[in-house]
Amino acid sequence: MDKLSLCIPLILILAGCQQATKSVSSAAEAFSSVQLEDQSHLSVVMDASDAIHLERRVGVGSPKYRVDRLIGRTRAEAIEMILGDLASDSRISGELPA
């Protein structure tokens, strides 16, 4: 027998072994259905460790002046401050080195 005549039955057998997949909704649909019911974690007052962790997650490193301004604020206040920084024109801009 030639190779082709051996492959055809094998393909037919394996074709029947495929698992049926259910339709998957888009990522946008999946995320729109998620709702936070408990937002109490946002009212937690941040200490130095929390502030350092947040700054490391949203930026490059955790400069002391940025950490110090977050200590004693709630998580919600810290998030608003960081988002405000991103929206403001106070960011340092310039050309990248060659």
PyMOL commands that set and color helices and strands:
alter all, ss='L'
color gray80, all
select helices_A, chain A and resi 3-15+27-32+40-43+48-58+64-70+75-87
alter helices_A, ss='H'
color red, helices_A
deselect
rebuild
show_as cartoon
